[in-house]
Amino acid sequence: MPGVTEQDQVMPHAFLPILTFAAAWGVLVLTPGTETALVIRLGMNVGHKAALGAALGTGTGLAIWGAGTAFGVSALVAASPTLYLALQWAGAFYLAYLGIRLLMPSAGVHDQAEGAAQASQITSMGAGYQRGLLTTCLNPLVGVFDLTAFAQFIPAGVERVSYSLLLAGVQVVMAVAWYAALACLAFSLGRVLSSPRVVRALDMLTGGVFIYFALRLALSGLPA
């Protein structure tokens, strides 16, 4: 079509996966877990500054995971497609395990208890930042999710590393915004997210998303 460049044709194709990725990531962020419990407990028992510190630390941890995945996956695909395929299958099994676990009753109790225990040791914004950073960096689920999602949401015709970093940026912005809101509204939102019905509904929704991603990842690893 006259006046339409190749870049104009790629942009809508590249923008839609970002929205889909954001929706999937939003489900995971909204699900009460260790980070959620940490921020809520800090907001209620220590103060907004410590909770905001944990939110920023979580964002930093996500940025580290995202950057590592963006550069690491591209290098791994180029160096050893077989090893990357094995990593795909391992990620699929892990996500399926997490999904099935979340579909079982009382799935989120351990994470919430762990977050509460961590919060009891924090008294300042700096300590909150360190705990949020450490909690996220030591969470293998973030790495598995990034590996799974980045591989599936990168459209053809775009530069893989740059697009992966863009997806990582979406992760960081959404997570920090949500956890910062939790930090400022810890009392009211904390009561809602602590409701057994809400926790159960979010666990089931997240479990379904994990199983869906596991199936997609496993099918993408099958020979054509």
PyRosetta script that sets phi, psi and omega in degrees:
from pyrosetta import init, pose_from_sequence

init()
pose = pose_from_sequence("MPGVTEQDQVMPHAFLPILTFAAAWGVLVLTPGTETALVIRLGMNVGHKAALGAALGTGTGLAIWGAGTAFGVSALVAASPTLYLALQWAGAFYLAYLGIRLLMPSAGVHDQAEGAAQASQITSMGAGYQRGLLTTCLNPLVGVFDLTAFAQFIPAGVERVSYSLLLAGVQVVMAVAWYAALACLAFSLGRVLSSPRVVRALDMLTGGVFIYFALRLALSGLPA")
pose.set_psi(1, 131.4)
pose.set_omega(1, -178.0)
pose.set_phi(2, -62.5)
pose.set_psi(2, 137.9)
pose.set_omega(2, 177.5)
pose.set_phi(3, 83.6)
pose.set_psi(3, -4.7)
pose.set_omega(3, 179.2)
pose.set_phi(4, -103.9)
pose.set_psi(4, 115.9)
pose.set_omega(4, -178.1)
pose.set_phi(5, -86.1)
pose.set_psi(5, 167.3)
pose.set_omega(5, 177.9)
pose.set_phi(6, -62.7)
pose.set_psi(6, -35.3)
pose.set_omega(6, 179.3)
pose.set_phi(7, -65.4)
pose.set_psi(7, -38.0)
pose.set_omega(7, 178.5)
pose.set_phi(8, -63.2)
pose.set_psi(8, -33.1)
pose.set_omega(8, 179.4)
pose.set_phi(9, -75.1)
pose.set_psi(9, -31.7)
pose.set_omega(9, -177.7)
pose.set_phi(10, -76.4)
pose.set_psi(10, -33.6)
pose.set_omega(10, -172.5)
pose.set_phi(11, -56.2)
pose.set_psi(11, -51.9)
pose.set_omega(11, 177.7)
pose.set_phi(12, -61.7)
pose.set_psi(12, -37.1)
pose.set_omega(12, 179.1)
pose.set_phi(13, -64.1)
pose.set_psi(13, -32.2)
pose.set_omega(13, -178.1)
pose.set_phi(14, -87.5)
pose.set_psi(14, -22.2)
pose.set_omega(14, -175.7)
pose.set_phi(15, -81.1)
pose.set_psi(15, -37.2)
pose.set_omega(15, -177.3)
pose.set_phi(16, -60.1)
pose.set_psi(16, -43.7)
pose.set_omega(16, 177.4)
pose.set_phi(17, -60.0)
pose.set_psi(17, -29.7)
pose.set_omega(17, 178.3)
pose.set_phi(18, -64.7)
pose.set_psi(18, -43.3)
pose.set_omega(18, 179.1)
pose.set_phi(19, -64.2)
pose.set_psi(19, -41.9)
pose.set_omega(19, 179.1)
pose.set_phi(20, -65.0)
pose.set_psi(20, -43.0)
pose.set_omega(20, 177.2)
pose.set_phi(21, -61.3)
pose.set_psi(21, -43.2)
pose.set_omega(21, -179.6)
pose.set_phi(22, -61.9)
pose.set_psi(22, -38.4)
pose.set_omega(22, 178.4)
pose.set_phi(23, -65.0)
pose.set_psi(23, -44.5)
pose.set_omega(23, 179.6)
pose.set_phi(24, -65.1)
pose.set_psi(24, -43.8)
pose.set_omega(24, 179.7)
pose.set_phi(25, -66.2)
pose.set_psi(25, -36.0)
pose.set_omega(25, 179.0)
pose.set_phi(26, -60.0)
pose.set_psi(26, -38.6)
pose.set_omega(26, 177.7)
pose.set_phi(27, -61.5)
pose.set_psi(27, -43.7)
pose.set_omega(27, -178.9)
pose.set_phi(28, -66.4)
pose.set_psi(28, -41.9)
pose.set_omega(28, -178.5)
pose.set_phi(29, -65.5)
pose.set_psi(29, -39.6)
pose.set_omega(29, -177.8)
pose.set_phi(30, -71.4)
pose.set_psi(30, -21.3)
pose.set_omega(30, -178.2)
pose.set_phi(31, -71.1)
pose.set_psi(31, 123.2)
pose.set_omega(31, 179.7)
pose.set_phi(32, -59.5)
pose.set_psi(32, 126.8)
pose.set_omega(32, 179.1)
pose.set_phi(33, -147.5)
pose.set_psi(33, -157.8)
pose.set_omega(33, -176.6)
pose.set_phi(34, -61.6)
pose.set_psi(34, -47.2)
pose.set_omega(34, -178.8)
pose.set_phi(35, -64.5)
pose.set_psi(35, -42.1)
pose.set_omega(35, 179.5)
pose.set_phi(36, -61.4)
pose.set_psi(36, -47.6)
pose.set_omega(36, 179.9)
pose.set_phi(37, -62.0)
pose.set_psi(37, -38.8)
pose.set_omega(37, -179.9)
pose.set_phi(38, -62.2)
pose.set_psi(38, -48.9)
pose.set_omega(38, -177.6)
pose.set_phi(39, -65.2)
pose.set_psi(39, -43.5)
pose.set_omega(39, -178.8)
pose.set_phi(40, -64.0)
pose.set_psi(40, -45.3)
pose.set_omega(40, -179.2)
pose.set_phi(41, -63.1)
pose.set_psi(41, -39.7)
pose.set_omega(41, 178.3)
pose.set_phi(42, -66.1)
pose.set_psi(42, -43.2)
pose.set_omega(42, -179.9)
pose.set_phi(43, -62.8)
pose.set_psi(43, -35.3)
pose.set_omega(43, -177.4)
pose.set_phi(44, -84.6)
pose.set_psi(44, -36.6)
pose.set_omega(44, -170.6)
pose.set_phi(45, -105.9)
pose.set_psi(45, -24.1)
pose.set_omega(45, -177.4)
pose.set_phi(46, -112.7)
pose.set_psi(46, -52.7)
pose.set_omega(46, -179.4)
pose.set_phi(47, 151.2)
pose.set_psi(47, 165.9)
pose.set_omega(47, -176.6)
pose.set_phi(48, -64.8)
pose.set_psi(48, -36.0)
pose.set_omega(48, -176.4)
pose.set_phi(49, -64.2)
pose.set_psi(49, -44.5)
pose.set_omega(49, 179.1)
pose.set_phi(50, -64.0)
pose.set_psi(50, -39.4)
pose.set_omega(50, 178.8)
pose.set_phi(51, -67.1)
pose.set_psi(51, -40.2)
pose.set_omega(51, 176.6)
pose.set_phi(52, -64.2)
pose.set_psi(52, -37.0)
pose.set_omega(52, 176.0)
pose.set_phi(53, -60.3)
pose.set_psi(53, -41.7)
pose.set_omega(53, 177.6)
pose.set_phi(54, -64.7)
pose.set_psi(54, -38.1)
pose.set_omega(54, 178.0)
pose.set_phi(55, -63.2)
pose.set_psi(55, -43.5)
pose.set_omega(55, 178.8)
pose.set_phi(56, -67.9)
pose.set_psi(56, -37.4)
pose.set_omega(56, 177.1)
pose.set_phi(57, -64.5)
pose.set_psi(57, -39.1)
pose.set_omega(57, 176.3)
pose.set_phi(58, -62.4)
pose.set_psi(58, -43.0)
pose.set_omega(58, 177.7)
pose.set_phi(59, -60.8)
pose.set_psi(59, -40.4)
pose.set_omega(59, 178.1)
pose.set_phi(60, -64.4)
pose.set_psi(60, -42.7)
pose.set_omega(60, 177.7)
pose.set_phi(61, -61.1)
pose.set_psi(61, -41.4)
pose.set_omega(61, 177.3)
pose.set_phi(62, -63.5)
pose.set_psi(62, -38.8)
pose.set_omega(62, 178.3)
pose.set_phi(63, -63.5)
pose.set_psi(63, -38.7)
pose.set_omega(63, 178.7)
pose.set_phi(64, -65.6)
pose.set_psi(64, -46.8)
pose.set_omega(64, 177.7)
pose.set_phi(65, -61.4)
pose.set_psi(65, -44.2)
pose.set_omega(65, -178.0)
pose.set_phi(66, -63.9)
pose.set_psi(66, -44.9)
pose.set_omega(66, 179.1)
pose.set_phi(67, -65.1)
pose.set_psi(67, -42.0)
pose.set_omega(67, 178.7)
pose.set_phi(68, -62.4)
pose.set_psi(68, -39.9)
pose.set_omega(68, 178.5)
pose.set_phi(69, -67.9)
pose.set_psi(69, -43.7)
pose.set_omega(69, -178.0)
pose.set_phi(70, -57.6)
pose.set_psi(70, -48.7)
pose.set_omega(70, -178.3)
pose.set_phi(71, -80.6)
pose.set_psi(71, -37.4)
pose.set_omega(71, -176.3)
pose.set_phi(72, -69.3)
pose.set_psi(72, -42.3)
pose.set_omega(72, -179.0)
pose.set_phi(73, -65.2)
pose.set_psi(73, -43.5)
pose.set_omega(73, 179.7)
pose.set_phi(74, -61.3)
pose.set_psi(74, -42.5)
pose.set_omega(74, 179.3)
pose.set_phi(75, -67.1)
pose.set_psi(75, -37.9)
pose.set_omega(75, -178.4)
pose.set_phi(76, -68.5)
pose.set_psi(76, -40.6)
pose.set_omega(76, 178.4)
pose.set_phi(77, -62.0)
pose.set_psi(77, -41.5)
pose.set_omega(77, -179.4)
pose.set_phi(78, -70.0)
pose.set_psi(78, -35.1)
pose.set_omega(78, -174.8)
pose.set_phi(79, -84.3)
pose.set_psi(79, -41.3)
pose.set_omega(79, -174.8)
pose.set_phi(80, -153.2)
pose.set_psi(80, 90.9)
pose.set_omega(80, 176.4)
pose.set_phi(81, -57.6)
pose.set_psi(81, -33.2)
pose.set_omega(81, -180.0)
pose.set_phi(82, -65.7)
pose.set_psi(82, -44.0)
pose.set_omega(82, 178.7)
pose.set_phi(83, -64.8)
pose.set_psi(83, -38.7)
pose.set_omega(83, 178.3)
pose.set_phi(84, -64.6)
pose.set_psi(84, -38.1)
pose.set_omega(84, 178.4)
pose.set_phi(85, -63.6)
pose.set_psi(85, -42.0)
pose.set_omega(85, 177.3)
pose.set_phi(86, -62.2)
pose.set_psi(86, -38.7)
pose.set_omega(86, 178.4)
pose.set_phi(87, -66.4)
pose.set_psi(87, -36.8)
pose.set_omega(87, 175.7)
pose.set_phi(88, -59.2)
pose.set_psi(88, -47.8)
pose.set_omega(88, -178.7)
pose.set_phi(89, -65.4)
pose.set_psi(89, -39.9)
pose.set_omega(89, 177.1)
pose.set_phi(90, -61.8)
pose.set_psi(90, -43.2)
pose.set_omega(90, 177.8)
pose.set_phi(91, -63.7)
pose.set_psi(91, -38.4)
pose.set_omega(91, 179.1)
pose.set_phi(92, -63.6)
pose.set_psi(92, -44.9)
pose.set_omega(92, 179.6)
pose.set_phi(93, -64.5)
pose.set_psi(93, -40.1)
pose.set_omega(93, -179.2)
pose.set_phi(94, -65.7)
pose.set_psi(94, -43.6)
pose.set_omega(94, 178.9)
pose.set_phi(95, -64.9)
pose.set_psi(95, -39.6)
pose.set_omega(95, 177.5)
pose.set_phi(96, -62.4)
pose.set_psi(96, -41.5)
pose.set_omega(96, 177.7)
pose.set_phi(97, -61.3)
pose.set_psi(97, -45.8)
pose.set_omega(97, 179.7)
pose.set_phi(98, -64.4)
pose.set_psi(98, -39.9)
pose.set_omega(98, 179.9)
pose.set_phi(99, -62.8)
pose.set_psi(99, -45.8)
pose.set_omega(99, 178.8)
pose.set_phi(100, -64.1)
pose.set_psi(100, -39.0)
pose.set_omega(100, 179.7)
pose.set_phi(101, -64.2)
pose.set_psi(101, -39.5)
pose.set_omega(101, -180.0)
pose.set_phi(102, -70.0)
pose.set_psi(102, -27.2)
pose.set_omega(102, 178.5)
pose.set_phi(103, -75.6)
pose.set_psi(103, -14.0)
pose.set_omega(103, 178.3)
pose.set_phi(104, -83.3)
pose.set_psi(104, 152.8)
pose.set_omega(104, -179.1)
pose.set_phi(105, -60.6)
pose.set_psi(105, 148.5)
pose.set_omega(105, 175.7)
pose.set_phi(106, 59.8)
pose.set_psi(106, 36.3)
pose.set_omega(106, -176.8)
pose.set_phi(107, -70.1)
pose.set_psi(107, -35.2)
pose.set_omega(107, -172.3)
pose.set_phi(108, -93.2)
pose.set_psi(108, 3.0)
pose.set_omega(108, -175.9)
pose.set_phi(109, -63.8)
pose.set_psi(109, -43.6)
pose.set_omega(109, -177.0)
pose.set_phi(110, -63.0)
pose.set_psi(110, -45.6)
pose.set_omega(110, -179.4)
pose.set_phi(111, -61.1)
pose.set_psi(111, -42.5)
pose.set_omega(111, -179.5)
pose.set_phi(112, -66.5)
pose.set_psi(112, -40.3)
pose.set_omega(112, 178.6)
pose.set_phi(113, -64.8)
pose.set_psi(113, -39.4)
pose.set_omega(113, 179.0)
pose.set_phi(114, -64.6)
pose.set_psi(114, -42.3)
pose.set_omega(114, 178.9)
pose.set_phi(115, -63.9)
pose.set_psi(115, -38.7)
pose.set_omega(115, 178.0)
pose.set_phi(116, -65.2)
pose.set_psi(116, -40.7)
pose.set_omega(116, 179.2)
pose.set_phi(117, -64.7)
pose.set_psi(117, -40.2)
pose.set_omega(117, 178.7)
pose.set_phi(118, -65.8)
pose.set_psi(118, -38.6)
pose.set_omega(118, -177.3)
pose.set_phi(119, -64.5)
pose.set_psi(119, -29.3)
pose.set_omega(119, -177.0)
pose.set_phi(120, -67.1)
pose.set_psi(120, -14.0)
pose.set_omega(120, -177.2)
pose.set_phi(121, -100.2)
pose.set_psi(121, 6.0)
pose.set_omega(121, -171.5)
pose.set_phi(122, -114.4)
pose.set_psi(122, 136.4)
pose.set_omega(122, -177.5)
pose.set_phi(123, -131.9)
pose.set_psi(123, -3.7)
pose.set_omega(123, -176.4)
pose.set_phi(124, -144.3)
pose.set_psi(124, 170.4)
pose.set_omega(124, 178.8)
pose.set_phi(125, -65.1)
pose.set_psi(125, -40.1)
pose.set_omega(125, 179.0)
pose.set_phi(126, -64.3)
pose.set_psi(126, -42.0)
pose.set_omega(126, 177.8)
pose.set_phi(127, -66.5)
pose.set_psi(127, -36.4)
pose.set_omega(127, 176.7)
pose.set_phi(128, -64.1)
pose.set_psi(128, -41.1)
pose.set_omega(128, 177.8)
pose.set_phi(129, -61.6)
pose.set_psi(129, -46.7)
pose.set_omega(129, -179.8)
pose.set_phi(130, -61.1)
pose.set_psi(130, -41.3)
pose.set_omega(130, -178.7)
pose.set_phi(131, -69.6)
pose.set_psi(131, -41.5)
pose.set_omega(131, 177.7)
pose.set_phi(132, -63.0)
pose.set_psi(132, -41.7)
pose.set_omega(132, 178.1)
pose.set_phi(133, -63.0)
pose.set_psi(133, -46.8)
pose.set_omega(133, -178.2)
pose.set_phi(134, -65.9)
pose.set_psi(134, -42.1)
pose.set_omega(134, -179.3)
pose.set_phi(135, -59.8)
pose.set_psi(135, -43.8)
pose.set_omega(135, -178.0)
pose.set_phi(136, -74.0)
pose.set_psi(136, -40.8)
pose.set_omega(136, -179.5)
pose.set_phi(137, -64.5)
pose.set_psi(137, -29.3)
pose.set_omega(137, -178.5)
pose.set_phi(138, -94.7)
pose.set_psi(138, 8.6)
pose.set_omega(138, -179.3)
pose.set_phi(139, -96.3)
pose.set_psi(139, 104.5)
pose.set_omega(139, -176.9)
pose.set_phi(140, -66.4)
pose.set_psi(140, -20.0)
pose.set_omega(140, 179.5)
pose.set_phi(141, -60.8)
pose.set_psi(141, -36.2)
pose.set_omega(141, 179.7)
pose.set_phi(142, -62.5)
pose.set_psi(142, -44.9)
pose.set_omega(142, 179.0)
pose.set_phi(143, -64.3)
pose.set_psi(143, -41.5)
pose.set_omega(143, 179.4)
pose.set_phi(144, -65.9)
pose.set_psi(144, -42.5)
pose.set_omega(144, 179.2)
pose.set_phi(145, -62.8)
pose.set_psi(145, -44.3)
pose.set_omega(145, 179.5)
pose.set_phi(146, -62.1)
pose.set_psi(146, -45.6)
pose.set_omega(146, 178.7)
pose.set_phi(147, -58.2)
pose.set_psi(147, -45.2)
pose.set_omega(147, -178.8)
pose.set_phi(148, -67.2)
pose.set_psi(148, -52.6)
pose.set_omega(148, -172.5)
pose.set_phi(149, -70.7)
pose.set_psi(149, -44.0)
pose.set_omega(149, -178.0)
pose.set_phi(150, -60.1)
pose.set_psi(150, -41.2)
pose.set_omega(150, -178.2)
pose.set_phi(151, -65.9)
pose.set_psi(151, -30.2)
pose.set_omega(151, -174.3)
pose.set_phi(152, -94.6)
pose.set_psi(152, -22.5)
pose.set_omega(152, -174.4)
pose.set_phi(153, -103.5)
pose.set_psi(153, -1.2)
pose.set_omega(153, 176.7)
pose.set_phi(154, -82.1)
pose.set_psi(154, 114.0)
pose.set_omega(154, -177.9)
pose.set_phi(155, -76.9)
pose.set_psi(155, 163.5)
pose.set_omega(155, 176.9)
pose.set_phi(156, -69.6)
pose.set_psi(156, 146.8)
pose.set_omega(156, 175.5)
pose.set_phi(157, 90.0)
pose.set_psi(157, 6.4)
pose.set_omega(157, 177.4)
pose.set_phi(158, -118.2)
pose.set_psi(158, 161.4)
pose.set_omega(158, 178.5)
pose.set_phi(159, -78.4)
pose.set_psi(159, 121.1)
pose.set_omega(159, -169.1)
pose.set_phi(160, -61.4)
pose.set_psi(160, -47.4)
pose.set_omega(160, -176.2)
pose.set_phi(161, -64.6)
pose.set_psi(161, -46.1)
pose.set_omega(161, -178.6)
pose.set_phi(162, -62.4)
pose.set_psi(162, -42.9)
pose.set_omega(162, -179.1)
pose.set_phi(163, -68.6)
pose.set_psi(163, -37.9)
pose.set_omega(163, 176.6)
pose.set_phi(164, -62.9)
pose.set_psi(164, -40.5)
pose.set_omega(164, 176.9)
pose.set_phi(165, -64.9)
pose.set_psi(165, -34.2)
pose.set_omega(165, 176.0)
pose.set_phi(166, -64.6)
pose.set_psi(166, -43.7)
pose.set_omega(166, 176.6)
pose.set_phi(167, -62.5)
pose.set_psi(167, -39.5)
pose.set_omega(167, 177.6)
pose.set_phi(168, -63.1)
pose.set_psi(168, -38.5)
pose.set_omega(168, 177.3)
pose.set_phi(169, -63.0)
pose.set_psi(169, -38.7)
pose.set_omega(169, 176.3)
pose.set_phi(170, -61.7)
pose.set_psi(170, -42.8)
pose.set_omega(170, 177.0)
pose.set_phi(171, -56.7)
pose.set_psi(171, -50.4)
pose.set_omega(171, -174.9)
pose.set_phi(172, -63.5)
pose.set_psi(172, -47.6)
pose.set_omega(172, -177.4)
pose.set_phi(173, -61.8)
pose.set_psi(173, -46.9)
pose.set_omega(173, -178.6)
pose.set_phi(174, -64.6)
pose.set_psi(174, -43.9)
pose.set_omega(174, -177.2)
pose.set_phi(175, -66.5)
pose.set_psi(175, -47.0)
pose.set_omega(175, -178.9)
pose.set_phi(176, -63.5)
pose.set_psi(176, -40.9)
pose.set_omega(176, 179.0)
pose.set_phi(177, -61.7)
pose.set_psi(177, -43.8)
pose.set_omega(177, -178.8)
pose.set_phi(178, -68.8)
pose.set_psi(178, -46.8)
pose.set_omega(178, -178.4)
pose.set_phi(179, -69.5)
pose.set_psi(179, -30.7)
pose.set_omega(179, 174.9)
pose.set_phi(180, -66.5)
pose.set_psi(180, -39.0)
pose.set_omega(180, 175.9)
pose.set_phi(181, -63.6)
pose.set_psi(181, -40.8)
pose.set_omega(181, 176.4)
pose.set_phi(182, -61.2)
pose.set_psi(182, -40.1)
pose.set_omega(182, -178.5)
pose.set_phi(183, -63.2)
pose.set_psi(183, -38.6)
pose.set_omega(183, -177.0)
pose.set_phi(184, -82.6)
pose.set_psi(184, -24.0)
pose.set_omega(184, -177.0)
pose.set_phi(185, -123.5)
pose.set_psi(185, 39.1)
pose.set_omega(185, -171.4)
pose.set_phi(186, -59.5)
pose.set_psi(186, -39.7)
pose.set_omega(186, -174.2)
pose.set_phi(187, -66.7)
pose.set_psi(187, -52.8)
pose.set_omega(187, -176.4)
pose.set_phi(188, -71.3)
pose.set_psi(188, -47.8)
pose.set_omega(188, -179.5)
pose.set_phi(189, -68.8)
pose.set_psi(189, -33.1)
pose.set_omega(189, 178.9)
pose.set_phi(190, -62.1)
pose.set_psi(190, -40.3)
pose.set_omega(190, 178.0)
pose.set_phi(191, -65.7)
pose.set_psi(191, -39.4)
pose.set_omega(191, 179.5)
pose.set_phi(192, -65.3)
pose.set_psi(192, -48.7)
pose.set_omega(192, -176.5)
pose.set_phi(193, -72.2)
pose.set_psi(193, -15.1)
pose.set_omega(193, 176.8)
pose.set_phi(194, -88.5)
pose.set_psi(194, -7.7)
pose.set_omega(194, 178.8)
pose.set_phi(195, -62.7)
pose.set_psi(195, 128.7)
pose.set_omega(195, -179.6)
pose.set_phi(196, -55.7)
pose.set_psi(196, -37.0)
pose.set_omega(196, -179.7)
pose.set_phi(197, -67.0)
pose.set_psi(197, -42.5)
pose.set_omega(197, 179.5)
pose.set_phi(198, -66.3)
pose.set_psi(198, -45.4)
pose.set_omega(198, 179.1)
pose.set_phi(199, -59.3)
pose.set_psi(199, -44.0)
pose.set_omega(199, -178.6)
pose.set_phi(200, -65.4)
pose.set_psi(200, -42.8)
pose.set_omega(200, 180.0)
pose.set_phi(201, -62.6)
pose.set_psi(201, -43.6)
pose.set_omega(201, -179.8)
pose.set_phi(202, -69.3)
pose.set_psi(202, -36.5)
pose.set_omega(202, 176.8)
pose.set_phi(203, -61.6)
pose.set_psi(203, -43.7)
pose.set_omega(203, -178.9)
pose.set_phi(204, -67.4)
pose.set_psi(204, -40.4)
pose.set_omega(204, 178.7)
pose.set_phi(205, -63.5)
pose.set_psi(205, -45.9)
pose.set_omega(205, 180.0)
pose.set_phi(206, -66.5)
pose.set_psi(206, -39.3)
pose.set_omega(206, 177.3)
pose.set_phi(207, -59.6)
pose.set_psi(207, -41.5)
pose.set_omega(207, 177.1)
pose.set_phi(208, -63.6)
pose.set_psi(208, -40.4)
pose.set_omega(208, 178.1)
pose.set_phi(209, -63.7)
pose.set_psi(209, -42.5)
pose.set_omega(209, -179.5)
pose.set_phi(210, -63.4)
pose.set_psi(210, -43.6)
pose.set_omega(210, 179.6)
pose.set_phi(211, -65.0)
pose.set_psi(211, -38.2)
pose.set_omega(211, 176.9)
pose.set_phi(212, -61.1)
pose.set_psi(212, -46.1)
pose.set_omega(212, 178.6)
pose.set_phi(213, -64.8)
pose.set_psi(213, -37.9)
pose.set_omega(213, 179.0)
pose.set_phi(214, -62.0)
pose.set_psi(214, -43.1)
pose.set_omega(214, 178.9)
pose.set_phi(215, -65.0)
pose.set_psi(215, -43.2)
pose.set_omega(215, 179.3)
pose.set_phi(216, -63.1)
pose.set_psi(216, -41.6)
pose.set_omega(216, -179.3)
pose.set_phi(217, -67.3)
pose.set_psi(217, -40.4)
pose.set_omega(217, 178.8)
pose.set_phi(218, -66.4)
pose.set_psi(218, -42.4)
pose.set_omega(218, 179.9)
pose.set_phi(219, -66.7)
pose.set_psi(219, -33.4)
pose.set_omega(219, 179.3)
pose.set_phi(220, -69.7)
pose.set_psi(220, -20.2)
pose.set_omega(220, 179.5)
pose.set_phi(221, -90.5)
pose.set_psi(221, -5.4)
pose.set_omega(221, 178.4)
pose.set_phi(222, -77.0)
pose.set_psi(222, 146.5)
pose.set_omega(222, 177.7)
pose.set_phi(223, -64.8)
pose.set_psi(223, 144.1)
pose.set_omega(223, -178.3)
pose.set_phi(224, -69.5)
pose.dump_pdb("model.pdb")
